[in-house]
């Protein structure tokens, strides 16, 4: 999903079943590369992004999906564009 689609709000109707989407943090994340960066955590008004100990002495981001409101502040704050909003695809349930 591109930034324009997100900022205009059109992501709600662009293939996301039920208008829902999920935040995804890619491997390009600075914290996952060993660089001390917690910009996404600092920008989140709901405290939905935390950092947990990872391999070695790295702290890696962890998203609390139940707290996340998909406001997008973490997306616009990330200095390397590693955070994106992805439509959740739900499989059809057949009775």
N, CA, C and O atoms as a CHARMM CRD file, in Angstrom:
* protein
*
  380
    1    1 UNK  N      0.84400  -1.16800   0.00000 PROA 1      0.00000
    2    1 UNK  CA     0.00000   0.00000   0.00000 PROA 1      0.00000
    3    1 UNK  C      0.88800   1.22900   0.00000 PROA 1      0.00000
    4    1 UNK  O      1.87200   1.30400   0.73700 PROA 1      0.00000
    5    2 UNK  N      0.53000   2.18300  -0.83100 PROA 2      0.00000
    6    2 UNK  CA     1.34500   3.38900  -0.87500 PROA 2      0.00000
    7    2 UNK  C      0.81300   4.44700   0.09300 PROA 2      0.00000
    8    2 UNK  O     -0.30800   4.34600   0.59200 PROA 2      0.00000
    9    3 UNK  N      1.62700   5.44200   0.34300 PROA 3      0.00000
   10    3 UNK  CA     1.29600   6.47700   1.32100 PROA 3      0.00000
   11    3 UNK  C      0.06300   7.27800   0.91800 PROA 3      0.00000
   12    3 UNK  O     -0.74500   7.63400   1.77600 PROA 3      0.00000
   13    4 UNK  N     -0.09600   7.56900  -0.38200 PROA 4      0.00000
   14    4 UNK  CA    -1.24600   8.34300  -0.84000 PROA 4      0.00000
   15    4 UNK  C     -2.55600   7.61400  -0.54500 PROA 4      0.00000
   16    4 UNK  O     -3.52600   8.21900  -0.08700 PROA 4      0.00000
   17    5 UNK  N     -2.57100   6.30700  -0.81400 PROA 5      0.00000
   18    5 UNK  CA    -3.75800   5.50500  -0.54700 PROA 5      0.00000
   19    5 UNK  C     -4.08600   5.53500   0.93900 PROA 5      0.00000
   20    5 UNK  O     -5.25100   5.63800   1.32300 PROA 5      0.00000
   21    6 UNK  N     -3.05800   5.44500   1.76900 PROA 6      0.00000
   22    6 UNK  CA    -3.28100   5.48000   3.21000 PROA 6      0.00000
   23    6 UNK  C     -3.80600   6.83400   3.66000 PROA 6      0.00000
   24    6 UNK  O     -4.80500   6.90800   4.37600 PROA 6      0.00000
   25    7 UNK  N     -3.13700   7.90800   3.24500 PROA 7      0.00000
   26    7 UNK  CA    -3.49100   9.24300   3.72900 PROA 7      0.00000
   27    7 UNK  C     -4.85500   9.71400   3.24800 PROA 7      0.00000
   28    7 UNK  O     -5.50300  10.50800   3.93000 PROA 7      0.00000
   29    8 UNK  N     -5.30100   9.24600   2.09500 PROA 8      0.00000
   30    8 UNK  CA    -6.61500   9.63400   1.60700 PROA 8      0.00000
   31    8 UNK  C     -7.73400   8.80100   2.21700 PROA 8      0.00000
   32    8 UNK  O     -8.91300   9.11700   2.05600 PROA 8      0.00000
   33    9 UNK  N     -7.35700   7.73600   2.91800 PROA 9      0.00000
   34    9 UNK  CA    -8.37000   6.88800   3.53800 PROA 9      0.00000
   35    9 UNK  C     -8.94600   5.85800   2.59300 PROA 9      0.00000
   36    9 UNK  O     -9.84300   5.10600   2.97300 PROA 9      0.00000
   37   10 UNK  N     -8.44700   5.80800   1.36600 PROA 10     0.00000
   38   10 UNK  CA    -8.99100   4.86500   0.39000 PROA 10     0.00000
   39   10 UNK  C     -8.58500   3.42900   0.65600 PROA 10     0.00000
   40   10 UNK  O     -9.10700   2.52200   0.00800 PROA 10     0.00000
   41   11 UNK  N     -7.67400   3.19000   1.58600 PROA 11     0.00000
   42   11 UNK  CA    -7.27600   1.82100   1.91800 PROA 11     0.00000
   43   11 UNK  C     -8.44200   1.05600   2.49600 PROA 11     0.00000
   44   11 UNK  O     -8.47500  -0.17300   2.43400 PROA 11     0.00000
   45   12 UNK  N     -9.40500   1.77500   3.06100 PROA 12     0.00000
   46   12 UNK  CA   -10.56100   1.10200   3.66400 PROA 12     0.00000
   47   12 UNK  C    -11.42200   0.40900   2.62400 PROA 12     0.00000
   48   12 UNK  O    -12.14300  -0.53600   2.94200 PROA 12     0.00000
   49   13 UNK  N    -11.35000   0.87500   1.37400 PROA 13     0.00000
   50   13 UNK  CA   -12.18600   0.29100   0.33500 PROA 13     0.00000
   51   13 UNK  C    -11.38600  -0.37300  -0.76500 PROA 13     0.00000
   52   13 UNK  O    -11.96100  -0.77600  -1.77600 PROA 13     0.00000
   53   14 UNK  N    -10.09400  -0.49800  -0.60400 PROA 14     0.00000
   54   14 UNK  CA    -9.25700  -1.02800  -1.67600 PROA 14     0.00000
   55   14 UNK  C     -8.89900  -2.49600  -1.47900 PROA 14     0.00000
   56   14 UNK  O     -7.72500  -2.86500  -1.50700 PROA 14     0.00000
   57   15 UNK  N     -9.89500  -3.31400  -1.28400 PROA 15     0.00000
   58   15 UNK  CA    -9.64500  -4.73800  -1.21400 PROA 15     0.00000
   59   15 UNK  C     -9.52500  -5.29800   0.18300 PROA 15     0.00000
   60   15 UNK  O     -9.39400  -6.51100   0.34600 PROA 15     0.00000
   61   16 UNK  N     -9.56400  -4.46500   1.18100 PROA 16     0.00000
   62   16 UNK  CA    -9.50800  -4.96900   2.54300 PROA 16     0.00000
   63   16 UNK  C    -10.88200  -5.46900   2.93800 PROA 16     0.00000
   64   16 UNK  O    -11.84000  -4.69700   2.97800 PROA 16     0.00000
   65   17 UNK  N    -10.98200  -6.73300   3.22400 PROA 17     0.00000
   66   17 UNK  CA   -12.26200  -7.32200   3.58500 PROA 17     0.00000
   67   17 UNK  C    -12.78100  -6.68300   4.85900 PROA 17     0.00000
   68   17 UNK  O    -12.08500  -6.64300   5.87300 PROA 17     0.00000
   69   18 UNK  N    -13.99500  -6.18900   4.80300 PROA 18     0.00000
   70   18 UNK  CA   -14.59400  -5.57900   5.97100 PROA 18     0.00000
   71   18 UNK  C    -13.96100  -4.26300   6.36900 PROA 18     0.00000
   72   18 UNK  O    -14.22900  -3.75900   7.45900 PROA 18     0.00000
   73   19 UNK  N    -13.11300  -3.68300   5.49800 PROA 19     0.00000
   74   19 UNK  CA   -12.49100  -2.40900   5.78700 PROA 19     0.00000
   75   19 UNK  C    -11.38000  -2.48000   6.81700 PROA 19     0.00000
   76   19 UNK  O    -11.00900  -1.45700   7.39200 PROA 19     0.00000
   77   20 UNK  N    -10.84000  -3.66900   7.06200 PROA 20     0.00000
   78   20 UNK  CA    -9.79100  -3.80200   8.06300 PROA 20     0.00000
   79   20 UNK  C     -8.43400  -3.96100   7.40600 PROA 20     0.00000
   80   20 UNK  O     -8.32200  -4.43300   6.27500 PROA 20     0.00000
   81   21 UNK  N     -7.42200  -3.56300   8.12400 PROA 21     0.00000
   82   21 UNK  CA    -6.05300  -3.68800   7.62700 PROA 21     0.00000
   83   21 UNK  C     -5.13300  -3.95400   8.80500 PROA 21     0.00000
   84   21 UNK  O     -5.49600  -3.73300   9.96000 PROA 21     0.00000
   85   22 UNK  N     -3.94600  -4.42700   8.49500 PROA 22     0.00000
   86   22 UNK  CA    -2.97100  -4.76200   9.53700 PROA 22     0.00000
   87   22 UNK  C     -1.68200  -3.99000   9.30600 PROA 22     0.00000
   88   22 UNK  O     -1.26700  -3.78000   8.16600 PROA 22     0.00000
   89   23 UNK  N     -1.06100  -3.57600  10.38500 PROA 23     0.00000
   90   23 UNK  CA     0.24100  -2.91500  10.31700 PROA 23     0.00000
   91   23 UNK  C      1.30600  -4.00200  10.18700 PROA 23     0.00000
   92   23 UNK  O      1.27500  -5.00600  10.89900 PROA 23     0.00000
   93   24 UNK  N      2.24300  -3.78800   9.27300 PROA 24     0.00000
   94   24 UNK  CA     3.33900  -4.73500   9.07400 PROA 24     0.00000
   95   24 UNK  C      4.66600  -3.99700   9.20200 PROA 24     0.00000
   96   24 UNK  O      4.85400  -2.93000   8.61700 PROA 24     0.00000
   97   25 UNK  N      5.57000  -4.56700   9.96200 PROA 25     0.00000
   98   25 UNK  CA     6.90800  -3.98600  10.13200 PROA 25     0.00000
   99   25 UNK  C      7.89900  -4.87300   9.38200 PROA 25     0.00000
  100   25 UNK  O      8.10700  -6.02900   9.75000 PROA 25     0.00000
  101   26 UNK  N      8.50500  -4.33000   8.33400 PROA 26     0.00000
  102   26 UNK  CA     9.39500  -5.09500   7.46200 PROA 26     0.00000
  103   26 UNK  C     10.78900  -5.25700   8.06000 PROA 26     0.00000
  104   26 UNK  O     11.13600  -4.61100   9.04800 PROA 26     0.00000
  105   27 UNK  N     11.57300  -6.12600   7.44500 PROA 27     0.00000
  106   27 UNK  CA    12.94100  -6.37700   7.89900 PROA 27     0.00000
  107   27 UNK  C     13.85900  -5.17200   7.71500 PROA 27     0.00000
  108   27 UNK  O     14.94900  -5.13300   8.28400 PROA 27     0.00000
  109   28 UNK  N     13.42700  -4.18200   6.92100 PROA 28     0.00000
  110   28 UNK  CA    14.22700  -2.96700   6.72500 PROA 28     0.00000
  111   28 UNK  C     14.24100  -2.08300   7.96700 PROA 28     0.00000
  112   28 UNK  O     14.96300  -1.08700   8.00600 PROA 28     0.00000
  113   29 UNK  N     13.45800  -2.43100   8.97300 PROA 29     0.00000
  114   29 UNK  CA    13.39000  -1.68800  10.23600 PROA 29     0.00000
  115   29 UNK  C     14.79200  -1.50600  10.80300 PROA 29     0.00000
  116   29 UNK  O     15.55600  -2.46600  10.89700 PROA 29     0.00000
  117   30 UNK  N     15.12600  -0.29000  11.17400 PROA 30     0.00000
  118   30 UNK  CA    16.45500   0.00300  11.71400 PROA 30     0.00000
  119   30 UNK  C     16.75000  -0.79500  12.97600 PROA 30     0.00000
  120   30 UNK  O     17.86400  -1.28700  13.15100 PROA 30     0.00000
  121   31 UNK  N     15.76800  -0.92600  13.85300 PROA 31     0.00000
  122   31 UNK  CA    15.97600  -1.66800  15.09300 PROA 31     0.00000
  123   31 UNK  C     16.30800  -3.12800  14.80500 PROA 31     0.00000
  124   31 UNK  O     17.10600  -3.73600  15.51900 PROA 31     0.00000
  125   32 UNK  N     15.70400  -3.69000  13.76900 PROA 32     0.00000
  126   32 UNK  CA    15.99800  -5.08300  13.40000 PROA 32     0.00000
  127   32 UNK  C     17.37200  -5.21600  12.75700 PROA 32     0.00000
  128   32 UNK  O     17.90500  -6.32000  12.64200 PROA 32     0.00000
  129   33 UNK  N     17.94000  -4.09800  12.34200 PROA 33     0.00000
  130   33 UNK  CA    19.26900  -4.10000  11.73300 PROA 33     0.00000
  131   33 UNK  C     20.36400  -3.71000  12.71900 PROA 33     0.00000
  132   33 UNK  O     21.52200  -3.54700  12.33400 PROA 33     0.00000
  133   34 UNK  N     20.00000  -3.56100  13.98700 PROA 34     0.00000
  134   34 UNK  CA    20.99100  -3.25000  15.00600 PROA 34     0.00000
  135   34 UNK  C     21.19300  -1.77400  15.26900 PROA 34     0.00000
  136   34 UNK  O     22.11500  -1.39800  15.99400 PROA 34     0.00000
  137   35 UNK  N     20.34600  -0.92400  14.69300 PROA 35     0.00000
  138   35 UNK  CA    20.44500   0.51700  14.90500 PROA 35     0.00000
  139   35 UNK  C     19.41300   0.92300  15.96600 PROA 35     0.00000
  140   35 UNK  O     18.25300   0.51900  15.89500 PROA 35     0.00000
  141   36 UNK  N     19.83400   1.70500  16.92400 PROA 36     0.00000
  142   36 UNK  CA    18.92400   2.14200  17.98600 PROA 36     0.00000
  143   36 UNK  C     17.91600   3.14100  17.43100 PROA 36     0.00000
  144   36 UNK  O     18.23400   4.31500  17.23900 PROA 36     0.00000
  145   37 UNK  N     16.72200   2.67600  17.18000 PROA 37     0.00000
  146   37 UNK  CA    15.63900   3.53000  16.68700 PROA 37     0.00000
  147   37 UNK  C     14.33700   3.04400  17.28800 PROA 37     0.00000
  148   37 UNK  O     14.00900   1.86100  17.20000 PROA 37     0.00000
  149   38 UNK  N     13.60700   3.93800  17.88900 PROA 38     0.00000
  150   38 UNK  CA    12.30400   3.60500  18.45500 PROA 38     0.00000
  151   38 UNK  C     11.30400   4.69500  18.09500 PROA 38     0.00000
  152   38 UNK  O     10.40200   5.00800  18.87200 PROA 38     0.00000
  153   39 UNK  N     11.47600   5.26900  16.90300 PROA 39     0.00000
  154   39 UNK  CA    10.61600   6.36200  16.45500 PROA 39     0.00000
  155   39 UNK  C      9.15700   5.94300  16.37600 PROA 39     0.00000
  156   39 UNK  O      8.27300   6.72800  16.71900 PROA 39     0.00000
  157   40 UNK  N      8.88900   4.72600  15.93100 PROA 40     0.00000
  158   40 UNK  CA     7.51200   4.26300  15.81000 PROA 40     0.00000
  159   40 UNK  C      6.85200   4.15700  17.18300 PROA 40     0.00000
  160   40 UNK  O      5.69200   4.53000  17.35500 PROA 40     0.00000
  161   41 UNK  N      7.59400   3.64900  18.14500 PROA 41     0.00000
  162   41 UNK  CA     7.07100   3.54200  19.51000 PROA 41     0.00000
  163   41 UNK  C      6.75300   4.91400  20.07300 PROA 41     0.00000
  164   41 UNK  O      5.70200   5.11300  20.68200 PROA 41     0.00000
  165   42 UNK  N      7.65200   5.85300  19.87100 PROA 42     0.00000
  166   42 UNK  CA     7.46500   7.20000  20.39300 PROA 42     0.00000
  167   42 UNK  C      6.29500   7.91600  19.73700 PROA 42     0.00000
  168   42 UNK  O      5.65600   8.75900  20.36600 PROA 42     0.00000
  169   43 UNK  N      6.00400   7.59100  18.47400 PROA 43     0.00000
  170   43 UNK  CA     4.93600   8.26300  17.74500 PROA 43     0.00000
  171   43 UNK  C      3.55300   7.67600  18.02600 PROA 43     0.00000
  172   43 UNK  O      2.54400   8.33500  17.77600 PROA 43     0.00000
  173   44 UNK  N      3.49400   6.46500  18.53500 PROA 44     0.00000
  174   44 UNK  CA     2.21000   5.77700  18.71900 PROA 44     0.00000
  175   44 UNK  C      1.44000   6.33600  19.91600 PROA 44     0.00000
  176   44 UNK  O      1.90300   6.23100  21.05200 PROA 44     0.00000
  177   45 UNK  N      0.26500   6.93000  19.67100 PROA 45     0.00000
  178   45 UNK  CA    -0.50500   7.50700  20.77600 PROA 45     0.00000
  179   45 UNK  C     -1.16200   6.45100  21.66200 PROA 45     0.00000
  180   45 UNK  O     -1.56700   6.75600  22.78400 PROA 45     0.00000
  181   46 UNK  N     -1.27100   5.22300  21.17900 PROA 46     0.00000
  182   46 UNK  CA    -1.93400   4.15800  21.93200 PROA 46     0.00000
  183   46 UNK  C     -0.95300   3.21000  22.62000 PROA 46     0.00000
  184   46 UNK  O     -1.37200   2.24000  23.25000 PROA 46     0.00000
  185   47 UNK  N      0.34000   3.48000  22.50500 PROA 47     0.00000
  186   47 UNK  CA     1.37500   2.58900  23.04700 PROA 47     0.00000
  187   47 UNK  C      1.22300   1.16600  22.52400 PROA 47     0.00000
  188   47 UNK  O      1.41700   0.19900  23.26000 PROA 47     0.00000
  189   48 UNK  N      0.87300   1.04800  21.24600 PROA 48     0.00000
  190   48 UNK  CA     0.66600  -0.26400  20.63000 PROA 48     0.00000
  191   48 UNK  C      1.96300  -0.89200  20.13900 PROA 48     0.00000
  192   48 UNK  O      1.98400  -2.08000  19.81800 PROA 48     0.00000
  193   49 UNK  N      3.04700  -0.11700  20.07300 PROA 49     0.00000
  194   49 UNK  CA     4.32800  -0.65400  19.63100 PROA 49     0.00000
  195   49 UNK  C      5.28900  -0.63900  20.80900 PROA 49     0.00000
  196   49 UNK  O      5.55900   0.40300  21.40700 PROA 49     0.00000
  197   50 UNK  N      5.79000  -1.80600  21.12000 PROA 50     0.00000
  198   50 UNK  CA     6.77200  -1.94100  22.18000 PROA 50     0.00000
  199   50 UNK  C      8.01100  -2.61000  21.62100 PROA 50     0.00000
  200   50 UNK  O      8.01600  -3.04600  20.47000 PROA 50     0.00000
  201   51 UNK  N      9.05100  -2.69500  22.41400 PROA 51     0.00000
  202   51 UNK  CA    10.28100  -3.34100  21.98200 PROA 51     0.00000
  203   51 UNK  C     10.62600  -4.43500  22.97400 PROA 51     0.00000
  204   51 UNK  O     10.64700  -4.20800  24.18400 PROA 51     0.00000
  205   52 UNK  N     10.89200  -5.61100  22.45800 PROA 52     0.00000
  206   52 UNK  CA    11.25300  -6.75900  23.29200 PROA 52     0.00000
  207   52 UNK  C     12.66500  -7.19900  22.93100 PROA 52     0.00000
  208   52 UNK  O     13.13500  -6.94300  21.82200 PROA 52     0.00000
  209   53 UNK  N     13.33500  -7.85500  23.85600 PROA 53     0.00000
  210   53 UNK  CA    14.67800  -8.33200  23.55000 PROA 53     0.00000
  211   53 UNK  C     14.63900  -9.32500  22.39100 PROA 53     0.00000
  212   53 UNK  O     13.79700 -10.22200  22.34300 PROA 53     0.00000
  213   54 UNK  N     15.55600  -9.14300  21.47600 PROA 54     0.00000
  214   54 UNK  CA    15.66800 -10.02800  20.33300 PROA 54     0.00000
  215   54 UNK  C     16.99100 -10.76200  20.38100 PROA 54     0.00000
  216   54 UNK  O     17.58600 -10.91100  21.44800 PROA 54     0.00000
  217   55 UNK  N     17.45700 -11.22500  19.22100 PROA 55     0.00000
  218   55 UNK  CA    18.73000 -11.94200  19.19100 PROA 55     0.00000
  219   55 UNK  C     19.89300 -11.02800  19.57300 PROA 55     0.00000
  220   55 UNK  O     19.94600  -9.86400  19.17800 PROA 55     0.00000
  221   56 UNK  N     20.81400 -11.57900  20.34300 PROA 56     0.00000
  222   56 UNK  CA    21.95300 -10.77100  20.78900 PROA 56     0.00000
  223   56 UNK  C     21.48800  -9.69800  21.74700 PROA 56     0.00000
  224   56 UNK  O     20.74100  -9.97300  22.68500 PROA 56     0.00000
  225   57 UNK  N     21.92600  -8.48200  21.51300 PROA 57     0.00000
  226   57 UNK  CA    21.52500  -7.36400  22.36900 PROA 57     0.00000
  227   57 UNK  C     20.52800  -6.45400  21.67800 PROA 57     0.00000
  228   57 UNK  O     20.30600  -5.32800  22.12200 PROA 57     0.00000
  229   58 UNK  N     19.92400  -6.92500  20.59900 PROA 58     0.00000
  230   58 UNK  CA    18.95600  -6.11100  19.85300 PROA 58     0.00000
  231   58 UNK  C     17.59700  -6.10500  20.53200 PROA 58     0.00000
  232   58 UNK  O     17.19300  -7.08700  21.15300 PROA 58     0.00000
  233   59 UNK  N     16.90900  -5.00000  20.40700 PROA 59     0.00000
  234   59 UNK  CA    15.51500  -4.91700  20.81100 PROA 59     0.00000
  235   59 UNK  C     14.70400  -4.75200  19.53200 PROA 59     0.00000
  236   59 UNK  O     14.97000  -3.85700  18.73100 PROA 59     0.00000
  237   60 UNK  N     13.72500  -5.61000  19.34800 PROA 60     0.00000
  238   60 UNK  CA    12.94700  -5.60500  18.11200 PROA 60     0.00000
  239   60 UNK  C     11.51900  -5.13700  18.38800 PROA 60     0.00000
  240   60 UNK  O     10.98400  -5.37300  19.47100 PROA 60     0.00000
  241   61 UNK  N     10.89700  -4.46600  17.39600 PROA 61     0.00000
  242   61 UNK  CA     9.55000  -3.95400  17.60100 PROA 61     0.00000
  243   61 UNK  C      8.52000  -5.07800  17.65800 PROA 61     0.00000
  244   61 UNK  O      8.64000  -6.10500  16.99100 PROA 61     0.00000
  245   62 UNK  N      7.51600  -4.84100  18.47200 PROA 62     0.00000
  246   62 UNK  CA     6.42400  -5.79800  18.60300 PROA 62     0.00000
  247   62 UNK  C      5.12500  -4.99900  18.65800 PROA 62     0.00000
  248   62 UNK  O      4.98800  -4.07700  19.46300 PROA 62     0.00000
  249   63 UNK  N      4.18800  -5.35200  17.81000 PROA 63     0.00000
  250   63 UNK  CA     2.92500  -4.63000  17.71100 PROA 63     0.00000
  251   63 UNK  C      1.84500  -5.33600  18.51400 PROA 63     0.00000
  252   63 UNK  O      1.63300  -6.53800  18.35100 PROA 63     0.00000
  253   64 UNK  N      1.16500  -4.60200  19.37300 PROA 64     0.00000
  254   64 UNK  CA     0.00800  -5.11900  20.10400 PROA 64     0.00000
  255   64 UNK  C     -1.21400  -4.80700  19.25200 PROA 64     0.00000
  256   64 UNK  O     -1.77100  -3.71000  19.30900 PROA 64     0.00000
  257   65 UNK  N     -1.61200  -5.78600  18.47100 PROA 65     0.00000
  258   65 UNK  CA    -2.69400  -5.59100  17.50300 PROA 65     0.00000
  259   65 UNK  C     -3.99900  -5.11700  18.15100 PROA 65     0.00000
  260   65 UNK  O     -4.75700  -4.36200  17.54200 PROA 65     0.00000
  261   66 UNK  N     -4.25200  -5.55100  19.35600 PROA 66     0.00000
  262   66 UNK  CA    -5.48700  -5.15900  20.03300 PROA 66     0.00000
  263   66 UNK  C     -5.48700  -3.69600  20.46000 PROA 66     0.00000
  264   66 UNK  O     -6.55400  -3.12200  20.67600 PROA 66     0.00000
  265   67 UNK  N     -4.31100  -3.07900  20.58600 PROA 67     0.00000
  266   67 UNK  CA    -4.22100  -1.66500  20.95000 PROA 67     0.00000
  267   67 UNK  C     -4.13100  -0.74800  19.73200 PROA 67     0.00000
  268   67 UNK  O     -4.47100   0.43300  19.81300 PROA 67     0.00000
  269   68 UNK  N     -3.67600  -1.28900  18.61200 PROA 68     0.00000
  270   68 UNK  CA    -3.43700  -0.49400  17.40500 PROA 68     0.00000
  271   68 UNK  C     -4.74600  -0.01800  16.78300 PROA 68     0.00000
  272   68 UNK  O     -5.65400  -0.81700  16.54900 PROA 68     0.00000
  273   69 UNK  N     -4.84100   1.28400  16.51400 PROA 69     0.00000
  274   69 UNK  CA    -6.03500   1.85900  15.89400 PROA 69     0.00000
  275   69 UNK  C     -5.84100   2.11800  14.40200 PROA 69     0.00000
  276   69 UNK  O     -6.74700   2.62400  13.74000 PROA 69     0.00000
  277   70 UNK  N     -4.67000   1.77500  13.86800 PROA 70     0.00000
  278   70 UNK  CA    -4.31900   1.98500  12.45600 PROA 70     0.00000
  279   70 UNK  C     -4.34800   3.46500  12.09300 PROA 70     0.00000
  280   70 UNK  O     -4.76900   3.82900  10.99500 PROA 70     0.00000
  281   71 UNK  N     -3.90500   4.31600  13.01000 PROA 71     0.00000
  282   71 UNK  CA    -3.90400   5.76200  12.76500 PROA 71     0.00000
  283   71 UNK  C     -2.82400   6.16400  11.76000 PROA 71     0.00000
  284   71 UNK  O     -2.97100   7.16800  11.06300 PROA 71     0.00000
  285   72 UNK  N     -1.73800   5.38700  11.68000 PROA 72     0.00000
  286   72 UNK  CA    -0.69700   5.64200  10.69900 PROA 72     0.00000
  287   72 UNK  C      0.44400   6.52300  11.15100 PROA 72     0.00000
  288   72 UNK  O      1.34000   6.81900  10.35900 PROA 72     0.00000
  289   73 UNK  N      0.43900   6.94600  12.38500 PROA 73     0.00000
  290   73 UNK  CA     1.54100   7.80100  12.84900 PROA 73     0.00000
  291   73 UNK  C      2.87500   7.08500  12.78200 PROA 73     0.00000
  292   73 UNK  O      3.89500   7.70700  12.48700 PROA 73     0.00000
  293   74 UNK  N      2.88500   5.79100  13.04900 PROA 74     0.00000
  294   74 UNK  CA     4.13900   5.02900  12.97300 PROA 74     0.00000
  295   74 UNK  C      4.62700   4.94200  11.52000 PROA 74     0.00000
  296   74 UNK  O      5.83200   4.93500  11.26800 PROA 74     0.00000
  297   75 UNK  N      3.71000   4.87900  10.58900 PROA 75     0.00000
  298   75 UNK  CA     4.06400   4.77400   9.16800 PROA 75     0.00000
  299   75 UNK  C      4.76300   6.04400   8.70300 PROA 75     0.00000
  300   75 UNK  O      5.80100   5.98200   8.04500 PROA 75     0.00000
  301   76 UNK  N      4.20400   7.17300   9.03900 PROA 76     0.00000
  302   76 UNK  CA     4.77400   8.44100   8.58200 PROA 76     0.00000
  303   76 UNK  C      6.03200   8.82500   9.34800 PROA 76     0.00000
  304   76 UNK  O      6.81600   9.64700   8.87500 PROA 76     0.00000
  305   77 UNK  N      6.23600   8.23500  10.53400 PROA 77     0.00000
  306   77 UNK  CA     7.39600   8.55600  11.36000 PROA 77     0.00000
  307   77 UNK  C      8.61700   7.71900  11.02100 PROA 77     0.00000
  308   77 UNK  O      9.74200   8.18100  11.21100 PROA 77     0.00000
  309   78 UNK  N      8.43400   6.51700  10.53100 PROA 78     0.00000
  310   78 UNK  CA     9.55100   5.59900  10.27500 PROA 78     0.00000
  311   78 UNK  C     10.53100   6.20600   9.27500 PROA 78     0.00000
  312   78 UNK  O     10.14500   6.51800   8.14800 PROA 78     0.00000
  313   79 UNK  N     11.80000   6.38000   9.67200 PROA 79     0.00000
  314   79 UNK  CA    12.77200   7.03600   8.79900 PROA 79     0.00000
  315   79 UNK  C     13.16400   6.22600   7.56100 PROA 79     0.00000
  316   79 UNK  O     13.70600   6.78300   6.60700 PROA 79     0.00000
  317   80 UNK  N     12.89700   4.92300   7.56800 PROA 80     0.00000
  318   80 UNK  CA    13.26500   4.09800   6.41200 PROA 80     0.00000
  319   80 UNK  C     12.05100   3.50700   5.70100 PROA 80     0.00000
  320   80 UNK  O     12.20900   2.70100   4.78400 PROA 80     0.00000
  321   81 UNK  N     10.85300   3.89200   6.10500 PROA 81     0.00000
  322   81 UNK  CA     9.64300   3.40400   5.44800 PROA 81     0.00000
  323   81 UNK  C      9.42200   1.91200   5.62200 PROA 81     0.00000
  324   81 UNK  O      8.90600   1.25300   4.71900 PROA 81     0.00000
  325   82 UNK  N      9.80500   1.37100   6.77100 PROA 82     0.00000
  326   82 UNK  CA     9.69200  -0.06700   7.00500 PROA 82     0.00000
  327   82 UNK  C      8.31600  -0.49500   7.50400 PROA 82     0.00000
  328   82 UNK  O      8.04800  -1.69000   7.62800 PROA 82     0.00000
  329   83 UNK  N      7.45100   0.45900   7.78800 PROA 83     0.00000
  330   83 UNK  CA     6.13200   0.13600   8.32300 PROA 83     0.00000
  331   83 UNK  C      5.09000   0.43300   7.26400 PROA 83     0.00000
  332   83 UNK  O      5.10500   1.49300   6.63900 PROA 83     0.00000
  333   84 UNK  N      4.18800  -0.51000   7.06800 PROA 84     0.00000
  334   84 UNK  CA     3.14200  -0.31500   6.06100 PROA 84     0.00000
  335   84 UNK  C      1.82000  -0.87300   6.56600 PROA 84     0.00000
  336   84 UNK  O      1.77600  -1.65600   7.51500 PROA 84     0.00000
  337   85 UNK  N      0.77100  -0.46100   5.92400 PROA 85     0.00000
  338   85 UNK  CA    -0.57100  -0.92100   6.23900 PROA 85     0.00000
  339   85 UNK  C     -0.97700  -1.88900   5.14600 PROA 85     0.00000
  340   85 UNK  O     -1.04900  -1.51800   3.97400 PROA 85     0.00000
  341   86 UNK  N     -1.23900  -3.11600   5.52300 PROA 86     0.00000
  342   86 UNK  CA    -1.57800  -4.15000   4.56000 PROA 86     0.00000
  343   86 UNK  C     -3.02300  -4.58300   4.76200 PROA 86     0.00000
  344   86 UNK  O     -3.43900  -4.82400   5.89500 PROA 86     0.00000
  345   87 UNK  N     -3.79400  -4.68500   3.68300 PROA 87     0.00000
  346   87 UNK  CA    -5.17100  -5.17900   3.82100 PROA 87     0.00000
  347   87 UNK  C     -5.16000  -6.60000   4.36300 PROA 87     0.00000
  348   87 UNK  O     -4.34700  -7.42600   3.94800 PROA 87     0.00000
  349   88 UNK  N     -6.06800  -6.87700   5.29200 PROA 88     0.00000
  350   88 UNK  CA    -6.20600  -8.23600   5.79900 PROA 88     0.00000
  351   88 UNK  C     -7.12000  -8.98300   4.84200 PROA 88     0.00000
  352   88 UNK  O     -8.23900  -8.55000   4.56400 PROA 88     0.00000
  353   89 UNK  N     -6.64000 -10.08800   4.35200 PROA 89     0.00000
  354   89 UNK  CA    -7.45000 -10.90800   3.45500 PROA 89     0.00000
  355   89 UNK  C     -8.02900 -12.06100   4.25800 PROA 89     0.00000
  356   89 UNK  O     -7.30800 -12.88000   4.82900 PROA 89     0.00000
  357   90 UNK  N     -9.32800 -12.09500   4.28200 PROA 90     0.00000
  358   90 UNK  CA    -9.98900 -13.17400   5.00600 PROA 90     0.00000
  359   90 UNK  C    -10.51500 -14.18300   3.99700 PROA 90     0.00000
  360   90 UNK  O    -11.04600 -13.82800   2.94500 PROA 90     0.00000
  361   91 UNK  N    -10.35000 -15.43500   4.34800 PROA 91     0.00000
  362   91 UNK  CA   -10.85400 -16.48000   3.48400 PROA 91     0.00000
  363   91 UNK  C    -12.35600 -16.62300   3.69200 PROA 91     0.00000
  364   91 UNK  O    -12.86600 -16.47700   4.80300 PROA 91     0.00000
  365   92 UNK  N    -13.04400 -16.91000   2.60600 PROA 92     0.00000
  366   92 UNK  CA   -14.48900 -17.10100   2.68900 PROA 92     0.00000
  367   92 UNK  C    -14.78600 -18.38800   3.45100 PROA 92     0.00000
  368   92 UNK  O    -14.11400 -19.40400   3.27300 PROA 92     0.00000
  369   93 UNK  N    -15.79700 -18.32300   4.29300 PROA 93     0.00000
  370   93 UNK  CA   -16.20900 -19.49900   5.04300 PROA 93     0.00000
  371   93 UNK  C    -17.40100 -20.10500   4.34000 PROA 93     0.00000
  372   93 UNK  O    -18.40400 -19.43400   4.09800 PROA 93     0.00000
  373   94 UNK  N    -17.28500 -21.36400   4.01800 PROA 94     0.00000
  374   94 UNK  CA   -18.37000 -22.05700   3.32500 PROA 94     0.00000
  375   94 UNK  C    -19.10300 -22.95700   4.30900 PROA 94     0.00000
  376   94 UNK  O    -18.49500 -23.76400   5.01200 PROA 94     0.00000
  377   95 UNK  N    -20.41100 -22.80200   4.34400 PROA 95     0.00000
  378   95 UNK  CA   -21.20300 -23.59500   5.28400 PROA 95     0.00000
  379   95 UNK  C    -21.56900 -24.93400   4.70200 PROA 95     0.00000
  380   95 UNK  O    -22.23600 -25.73200   5.36000 PROA 95     0.00000
